[in-house]
Amino acid sequence: MQVEEPVGRHIEILSRSDLDDIHGATMEVLRRLGVKVLEPNALELFDEAGADVDRKTKVVRIPEGLVKETVRKAPSEFKMYGRDPKYQLDYSGNKVHFGVAGCAIRVKDLDGRIRPGTVADVESIARVADYLENIHHILLTVTPFDVPDEVYHLHCINADWKNSVKTTDGFTWTARKAQETVDMAAILRGSYDEVVRRPPLLGFMNPVSPMQLSSELTEGALVYAKYRQPMVVAPEALAGATAPSTLAGLLTQQNAEVLAGIMVTQLASSGTPVLYGTASTVMDMRTGTAAMGGPEVGLVNIATGQLGRYYSLPRRGTGGVTDSKLVDAQAGAETALSMLMAALSGMNFIYEACGGLDGTLTFSYEKLVVDDEIAGMVSRTLRGIEVNEETLAVDEICKYGSSSYLGSPHTGRTFRTEHYMPTLFDRRHWEAWLKAGGRDISLEARRKAKWILKEHHAEPVDGAIQAEIDEFIRKTTRGWADSASTAS
């Protein structure tokens, strides 16, 4: 099924001259300073392409002509396919997709406890996200502490596939683990050719600010490029700490890091799908933490969206993030503002949009449900106002303008598409709300999450395929154990 993604109407804060200046400054940084590339095969790719490679320092200095020539090989649009390949996400134009929060180290469960995550949590979160209509993509939501660290990525992806038909994250930390996820996807799809044709995994090549491409993620990126799996290139630079304190300086450095990462994917396999991304913000100078809920996140997203369009690339932003530890007023304000600004920036994929607390370190079931409602409101905002003969409603005004429109056939035809109808937020009068139990939004969201887990089940994976995936995970786990035993 083709997902009906909201289509964004983007806003801009940078002029064309501003974008040209940032591009020019970026090219100077890549030419004068260069980027440190810690993976030997990637160094070879840059060397063969004509970059200035210093093998001793592992610094690659890149001329503007090579940057332009290489980056333009990345496609301006692509599609991803869910576990059920009928589920498709179209990364083209200004279509917007919302993902759940990812890689949390803690869970706030449905009993209100804060505890380490488990595989059961990954399964439950995937099932809730599969049900919620405004969530399009499921990440490696929680780090499970009840399986070996070496293979938790396989358990997470398997848990997502078992409990949702939607698209999911892959895993690109080291070549070995990246290859394992591709091998598992080949079981799901039936062949490696089908993995290439209908990519089910979204990989990551996050540059390490300032100006480094790590060995582990670059290894994984090279594997994913081989199989043409889409990849996000998104630094998390902190203005004032790992990037200049000025936002223009942060954008220049971030742009250099992203373009260098994209170049690796295209030098490895021309035409590999990529998302031009950001996870950057400012460092809170009082606490030393990343201000994930600050207004600067929105500004960086808008500017990054413009830069992505400048290079004709699909875009990944950060929205829906909060620094709050509770599902409270701070969480609501920071989540709604950052999600809306990311959506209005023209981002095709809004990562970390739903379910995260404490800068995404904690995953909350109830916040996942609340954030789905916010994503629905943002989606309605993106649709804007359609102006035509039907919506101008001149005949209706002339007929009902001195009475009520409640009985008008026009109202019956149009209100469901024109008006956002909340499924969680309460609009009743005080007395009706009290009569219904007077629950606050957190309790209502918890109740809904429990209902989804009781009533909703995704279409199961074919039994023979699931058995083969389970056996692959068992064999891979034994392989990692044998490797550890040999090393010791």
C-alpha positions as CSV (number, residue, x, y, z in Angstrom):
1,M,0.0,0.0,0.0
2,Q,1.3,3.4,-0.9
3,V,1.3,5.5,2.3
4,E,-0.5,8.8,2.1
5,E,2.2,11.0,3.3
6,P,1.5,14.7,4.1
7,V,3.0,17.0,1.6
8,G,5.0,19.8,3.2
9,R,4.8,23.5,2.4
10,H,8.2,24.7,3.4
11,I,9.3,28.0,4.9
12,E,12.8,29.5,4.4
13,I,15.1,31.6,6.5
14,L,18.1,31.7,4.2
15,S,18.3,33.7,0.9
16,R,19.9,32.2,-2.2
17,S,22.9,34.4,-1.5
18,D,23.1,32.9,2.0
19,L,23.1,29.4,0.6
20,D,25.8,30.3,-1.9
21,D,27.9,31.7,0.9
22,I,27.5,28.6,3.1
23,H,28.3,26.4,0.1
24,G,31.4,28.5,-0.7
25,A,32.6,28.4,2.9
26,T,32.0,24.7,3.0
27,M,34.1,24.2,-0.1
28,E,36.9,26.2,1.5
29,V,36.8,24.0,4.7
30,L,36.9,20.8,2.6
31,R,39.8,22.1,0.5
32,R,41.9,23.7,3.4
33,L,41.1,21.6,6.4
34,G,39.7,18.5,4.9
35,V,37.9,15.6,6.7
36,K,39.5,12.8,8.6
37,V,38.4,9.5,7.2
38,L,39.3,6.6,9.5
39,E,38.3,3.7,7.3
40,P,41.0,2.5,4.9
41,N,38.7,1.4,2.0
42,A,37.0,4.8,2.1
43,L,40.5,6.5,1.9
44,E,41.2,4.4,-1.2
45,L,38.0,5.5,-2.8
46,F,38.8,9.2,-2.2
47,D,42.4,8.7,-3.5
48,E,41.2,6.9,-6.7
49,A,38.7,9.7,-7.3
50,G,41.4,12.4,-7.2
51,A,41.2,13.9,-3.7
52,D,44.3,14.8,-1.8
53,V,44.8,12.0,0.7
54,D,47.3,12.1,3.5
55,R,47.6,8.5,4.6
56,K,49.6,9.3,7.7
57,T,47.0,11.7,9.2
58,K,44.1,10.1,7.3
59,V,42.9,13.6,6.3
60,V,41.2,13.9,2.9
61,R,41.2,17.4,1.3
62,I,38.6,17.6,-1.5
63,P,38.4,20.1,-4.4
64,E,35.0,21.7,-5.2
65,G,34.8,20.1,-8.6
66,L,35.1,16.6,-7.2
67,V,32.5,17.4,-4.5
68,K,30.0,18.6,-7.0
69,E,30.6,15.8,-9.5
70,T,30.2,13.1,-6.8
71,V,27.3,14.4,-4.8
72,R,25.1,15.0,-7.9
73,K,25.2,11.2,-8.5
74,A,22.9,10.7,-5.5
75,P,19.3,10.4,-6.5
76,S,16.9,13.2,-5.9
77,E,14.2,10.8,-4.8
78,F,13.8,7.1,-3.8
79,K,11.3,4.6,-2.3
80,M,11.6,2.4,0.8
81,Y,9.6,-0.8,1.3
82,G,8.2,-2.2,4.5
83,R,8.4,-5.8,5.7
84,D,5.3,-6.1,3.5
85,P,6.7,-4.6,0.3
86,K,3.2,-3.3,-0.5
87,Y,3.9,-0.7,2.2
88,Q,5.9,2.0,0.5
89,L,7.4,5.3,1.6
90,D,8.0,7.8,-1.2
91,Y,10.9,10.1,-0.5
92,S,10.3,12.7,-3.2
93,G,9.3,16.3,-3.4
94,N,8.1,17.7,-0.1
95,K,6.4,14.5,1.2
96,V,6.9,14.1,4.9
97,H,7.3,11.0,7.0
98,F,7.4,10.6,10.8
99,G,9.5,8.1,12.7
100,V,9.5,7.0,16.3
101,A,12.3,7.9,18.7
102,G,15.3,5.6,18.5
103,C,18.1,4.1,20.5
104,A,16.8,4.9,23.9
105,I,18.6,3.3,26.9
106,R,15.6,3.4,29.2
107,V,11.9,2.8,29.0
108,K,9.0,4.5,30.8
109,D,6.7,1.5,30.8
110,L,2.9,1.4,31.0
111,D,3.1,1.0,34.8
112,G,5.0,4.3,35.0
113,R,8.4,2.6,35.9
114,I,11.7,3.8,34.4
115,R,13.8,0.7,33.7
116,P,16.2,-0.8,31.1
117,G,14.7,-1.8,27.8
118,T,14.1,-5.3,26.7
119,V,13.3,-7.1,23.4
120,A,9.7,-7.3,24.6
121,D,9.6,-3.5,24.7
122,V,10.9,-3.3,21.1
123,E,8.1,-5.7,20.1
124,S,5.4,-3.8,22.0
125,I,6.6,-0.4,20.7
126,A,6.6,-1.7,17.1
127,R,3.0,-3.0,17.6
128,V,1.8,0.3,18.9
129,A,3.6,2.2,16.2
130,D,2.1,-0.1,13.5
131,Y,-1.4,0.8,14.7
132,L,-0.8,4.6,14.9
133,E,-1.6,6.1,11.5
134,N,0.6,9.2,11.6
135,I,3.8,7.2,12.3
136,H,5.4,5.9,9.1
137,H,8.7,4.4,10.1
138,I,10.0,2.3,13.0
139,L,13.5,2.8,14.4
140,L,15.7,0.7,16.6
141,T,13.6,2.2,19.3
142,V,15.1,0.8,22.5
143,T,18.4,-0.8,23.3
144,P,17.5,-4.2,24.8
145,F,19.6,-5.3,27.7
146,D,18.3,-8.9,27.9
147,V,20.2,-10.1,24.8
148,P,23.9,-10.1,24.0
149,D,25.2,-6.7,22.9
150,E,26.8,-8.2,19.8
151,V,23.5,-9.3,18.3
152,Y,20.9,-6.9,19.7
153,H,20.6,-5.3,16.3
154,L,19.3,-8.5,14.8
155,H,16.8,-9.0,17.7
156,C,15.5,-5.4,17.2
157,I,15.0,-5.7,13.5
158,N,13.4,-9.1,13.9
159,A,11.1,-7.6,16.6
160,D,10.1,-4.8,14.3
161,W,9.3,-7.1,11.4
162,K,7.3,-9.5,13.5
163,N,5.1,-6.7,14.9
164,S,4.8,-4.2,12.0
165,V,4.5,-4.1,8.2
166,K,6.1,-0.6,8.1
167,T,9.6,0.4,7.1
168,T,12.4,-0.1,9.7
169,D,15.9,1.0,10.5
170,G,18.9,-1.2,9.6
171,F,22.2,-1.2,11.4
172,T,25.5,0.0,10.1
173,W,27.9,-0.1,13.1
174,T,30.8,-2.1,11.6
175,A,30.9,-4.1,8.3
176,R,30.1,-7.4,10.0
177,K,26.9,-6.2,11.7
178,A,25.8,-4.3,8.6
179,Q,26.3,-7.5,6.5
180,E,24.3,-9.5,9.1
181,T,21.3,-7.2,8.7
182,V,21.5,-7.4,4.9
183,D,21.7,-11.2,5.2
184,M,18.6,-11.3,7.3
185,A,16.8,-9.0,4.9
186,A,17.7,-11.4,2.1
187,I,15.9,-14.1,4.0
188,L,12.9,-11.8,4.4
189,R,12.9,-10.8,0.7
190,G,13.9,-14.2,-0.7
191,S,17.1,-13.0,-2.4
192,Y,19.8,-10.3,-2.3
193,D,18.5,-9.0,-5.7
194,E,15.1,-8.4,-4.0
195,V,16.8,-6.5,-1.2
196,V,18.4,-4.2,-3.8
197,R,15.2,-3.9,-5.8
198,R,12.9,-3.2,-2.8
199,P,15.1,-1.9,0.0
200,P,13.8,-2.6,3.5
201,L,16.6,-1.2,5.6
202,L,17.5,2.4,6.4
203,G,21.2,2.8,7.4
204,F,23.2,5.5,9.0
205,M,26.5,7.2,8.4
206,N,26.7,9.8,11.1
207,P,29.8,11.9,10.8
208,V,31.6,12.6,14.1
209,S,31.8,16.3,14.7
210,P,34.1,18.0,14.2
211,M,35.0,16.8,10.7
212,Q,35.5,13.0,11.1
213,L,34.1,9.9,9.5
214,S,34.4,7.1,11.9
215,S,35.8,3.7,10.9
216,E,32.8,1.7,12.2
217,L,29.9,3.6,10.5
218,T,31.9,4.1,7.3
219,E,32.5,0.3,7.2
220,G,28.8,-0.3,7.5
221,A,28.0,2.4,4.9
222,L,30.2,0.7,2.4
223,V,28.2,-2.5,2.9
224,Y,24.9,-0.8,2.6
225,A,26.0,1.0,-0.6
226,K,26.9,-2.3,-2.1
227,Y,23.3,-3.4,-1.7
228,R,21.9,0.1,-2.5
229,Q,20.1,0.4,0.9
230,P,19.1,4.0,1.7
231,M,21.3,5.9,4.2
232,V,21.0,8.9,6.4
233,V,24.0,11.2,6.7
234,A,23.4,13.4,9.7
235,P,25.9,14.8,12.2
236,E,24.9,15.8,15.7
237,A,27.1,18.8,16.0
238,L,26.7,21.0,19.1
239,A,27.2,24.7,18.5
240,G,29.7,26.0,21.0
241,A,31.2,22.5,21.7
242,T,31.8,20.4,18.6
243,A,31.0,23.1,16.1
244,P,31.3,27.0,16.1
245,S,28.8,28.7,18.4
246,T,27.2,30.6,15.6
247,L,24.5,28.8,13.7
248,A,26.0,29.8,10.3
249,G,29.3,28.3,11.4
250,L,27.6,25.2,12.6
251,L,25.8,24.9,9.2
252,T,29.0,25.3,7.3
253,Q,30.8,22.6,9.3
254,Q,27.7,20.3,9.2
255,N,27.4,20.8,5.4
256,A,31.1,19.7,5.0
257,E,30.5,16.6,7.1
258,V,27.3,15.6,5.3
259,L,28.8,16.1,1.8
260,A,31.9,14.1,2.7
261,G,29.7,11.3,4.0
262,I,27.5,11.4,0.9
263,M,30.6,11.2,-1.2
264,V,31.7,7.9,0.4
265,T,28.3,6.3,-0.5
266,Q,28.5,7.5,-4.1
267,L,32.2,6.6,-4.6
268,A,31.3,3.2,-3.3
269,S,28.2,2.7,-5.5
270,S,26.9,5.5,-7.6
271,G,23.2,6.2,-7.2
272,T,22.9,4.8,-3.7
273,P,19.9,6.6,-2.0
274,V,20.8,9.1,0.7
275,L,19.1,11.5,3.0
276,Y,20.9,14.9,3.6
277,G,20.4,15.2,7.3
278,T,20.9,16.9,10.6
279,A,20.7,16.1,14.3
280,S,22.5,19.2,15.3
281,T,21.7,21.7,18.0
282,V,23.4,24.0,20.5
283,M,25.1,23.0,23.7
284,D,23.4,24.4,26.8
285,M,26.3,26.3,28.3
286,R,24.9,26.0,31.8
287,T,24.5,22.3,31.9
288,G,26.9,21.0,29.2
289,T,24.0,19.0,27.6
290,A,22.6,19.1,24.1
291,A,19.6,21.4,24.0
292,M,17.4,19.0,21.9
293,G,14.2,20.9,22.8
294,G,15.6,24.4,22.1
295,P,14.4,26.7,19.4
296,E,17.7,26.5,17.6
297,V,16.8,22.9,16.6
298,G,14.0,24.3,14.5
299,L,16.2,27.0,12.9
300,V,18.9,24.4,12.1
301,N,16.2,22.2,10.5
302,I,14.8,24.9,8.3
303,A,18.3,25.9,7.1
304,T,19.2,22.2,6.6
305,G,16.1,21.6,4.6
306,Q,17.1,24.5,2.3
307,L,20.6,23.1,1.9
308,G,19.2,19.7,1.1
309,R,17.1,21.2,-1.7
310,Y,20.1,23.3,-2.8
311,Y,21.9,20.0,-3.6
312,S,18.6,18.4,-4.9
313,L,18.7,15.7,-2.2
314,P,15.9,14.2,0.0
315,R,16.2,15.4,3.6
316,R,16.2,14.1,7.2
317,G,15.5,16.3,10.2
318,T,14.9,16.1,13.9
319,G,11.6,17.0,15.4
320,G,9.4,16.0,18.3
321,V,12.3,15.9,20.7
322,T,12.1,17.2,24.2
323,D,14.5,17.6,27.1
324,S,11.7,17.0,29.6
325,K,11.7,13.8,31.7
326,L,7.9,13.7,31.9
327,V,4.9,13.9,29.6
328,D,4.2,17.4,30.8
329,A,3.8,20.9,29.5
330,Q,7.5,21.2,28.6
331,A,7.3,18.0,26.6
332,G,4.2,19.2,24.8
333,A,5.6,22.6,23.9
334,E,9.0,21.4,22.8
335,T,7.7,18.4,20.9
336,A,5.0,20.3,19.0
337,L,7.2,23.3,18.1
338,S,10.2,21.2,16.9
339,M,8.0,18.8,15.0
340,L,6.1,21.6,13.2
341,M,9.2,23.5,12.4
342,A,10.9,20.3,11.0
343,A,7.8,19.6,8.9
344,L,7.6,23.2,7.6
345,S,11.3,23.0,6.7
346,G,10.6,20.6,3.9
347,M,12.1,17.6,5.6
348,N,11.1,14.3,4.0
349,F,11.9,12.3,7.1
350,I,11.5,13.5,10.6
351,Y,13.5,11.3,12.8
352,E,13.0,10.9,16.6
353,A,9.5,12.5,16.1
354,C,7.4,10.3,18.5
355,G,7.9,8.8,21.9
356,G,11.2,10.2,23.2
357,L,11.9,11.9,26.6
358,D,15.1,13.3,28.1
359,G,16.6,14.1,24.7
360,T,15.5,10.6,23.4
361,L,17.4,8.7,26.1
362,T,14.1,7.5,27.5
363,F,11.3,5.9,25.5
364,S,7.7,6.5,26.7
365,Y,4.8,4.4,25.5
366,E,2.3,7.1,26.5
367,K,4.3,9.9,24.8
368,L,4.4,7.8,21.6
369,V,0.6,7.9,21.6
370,V,0.5,11.6,22.4
371,D,3.0,12.4,19.7
372,D,1.0,10.5,17.1
373,E,-1.7,13.0,17.8
374,I,0.7,15.9,17.4
375,A,2.0,14.4,14.1
376,G,-1.6,14.3,12.9
377,M,-2.1,18.0,13.7
378,V,1.1,18.8,11.9
379,S,0.1,16.8,8.9
380,R,-3.2,18.8,8.7
381,T,-1.2,22.0,8.9
382,L,1.0,20.9,6.0
383,R,-2.0,20.4,3.8
384,G,-2.8,24.1,4.0
385,I,-6.0,25.6,2.6
386,E,-7.3,24.4,-0.7
387,V,-9.1,27.2,-2.7
388,N,-11.5,26.3,-5.4
389,E,-15.2,26.7,-6.3
390,E,-16.3,24.0,-3.8
391,T,-14.2,25.3,-0.9
392,L,-15.1,29.0,-1.5
393,A,-18.7,27.9,-0.8
394,V,-20.3,31.1,-2.2
395,D,-23.7,29.3,-2.7
396,E,-23.5,28.0,0.8
397,I,-22.9,31.4,2.3
398,C,-25.7,32.9,0.3
399,K,-28.1,30.1,1.3
400,Y,-27.1,29.7,5.0
401,G,-25.3,32.9,5.8
402,S,-28.1,34.1,8.2
403,S,-28.6,30.8,9.9
404,S,-26.6,27.6,10.7
405,Y,-24.5,25.5,8.4
406,L,-25.0,22.3,10.5
407,G,-27.7,21.0,8.3
408,S,-26.0,21.8,5.0
409,P,-25.1,18.9,2.7
410,H,-21.9,20.9,1.9
411,T,-20.9,20.6,5.6
412,G,-21.5,16.8,5.5
413,R,-19.3,16.5,2.4
414,T,-16.4,18.5,3.5
415,F,-15.9,18.6,7.2
416,R,-14.1,15.2,7.5
417,T,-11.3,16.3,5.1
418,E,-11.2,20.0,6.1
419,H,-11.2,19.6,9.9
420,Y,-8.7,17.6,12.0
421,M,-10.5,15.1,14.2
422,P,-8.4,14.2,17.2
423,T,-8.4,10.6,18.4
424,L,-6.8,11.4,21.8
425,F,-6.9,15.1,22.7
426,D,-10.1,16.1,24.6
427,R,-12.4,18.9,23.3
428,R,-15.4,18.2,25.5
429,H,-16.9,20.7,27.9
430,W,-15.7,20.4,31.6
431,E,-18.8,18.6,32.8
432,A,-18.6,16.0,30.0
433,W,-14.9,15.5,30.6
434,L,-15.5,14.9,34.4
435,K,-18.4,12.5,33.7
436,A,-16.0,10.5,31.4
437,G,-13.5,10.1,34.2
438,G,-11.6,13.4,34.1
439,R,-8.3,11.8,33.0
440,D,-5.3,13.9,32.0
441,I,-3.7,13.3,28.7
442,S,-0.9,11.0,30.0
443,L,-3.4,8.6,31.6
444,E,-5.6,8.7,28.5
445,A,-2.6,7.9,26.3
446,R,-1.5,5.1,28.6
447,R,-5.0,3.6,28.4
448,K,-5.0,3.8,24.6
449,A,-1.5,2.2,24.4
450,K,-2.7,-0.7,26.6
451,W,-5.8,-1.1,24.4
452,I,-3.6,-1.2,21.2
453,L,-1.4,-3.9,22.7
454,K,-4.4,-6.0,23.6
455,E,-6.3,-5.6,20.4
456,H,-3.9,-4.9,17.5
457,H,-1.6,-7.5,15.8
458,A,0.2,-7.0,12.6
459,E,-0.2,-9.5,9.7
460,P,2.3,-12.3,10.7
461,V,5.5,-13.0,8.9
462,D,5.3,-16.2,6.8
463,G,6.1,-19.1,9.1
464,A,8.8,-20.6,7.1
465,I,10.5,-17.3,6.6
466,Q,10.3,-16.5,10.3
467,A,11.8,-19.9,11.2
468,E,14.7,-19.2,8.9
469,I,15.3,-15.7,10.4
470,D,15.2,-17.2,13.9
471,E,17.7,-19.8,13.0
472,F,19.9,-17.2,11.4
473,I,19.9,-15.2,14.6
474,R,20.8,-18.4,16.6
475,K,23.7,-19.2,14.3
476,T,25.0,-15.6,14.3
477,T,24.8,-15.5,18.1
478,R,26.9,-18.7,18.3
479,G,29.3,-17.2,15.8
480,W,29.9,-14.1,17.9
481,A,30.3,-16.3,21.0
482,D,32.9,-18.4,19.2
483,S,34.8,-15.3,18.0
484,A,34.9,-14.0,21.6
485,S,36.1,-17.4,22.9
486,T,38.9,-17.5,20.2
487,A,40.0,-13.9,21.0
488,S,40.3,-14.6,24.7
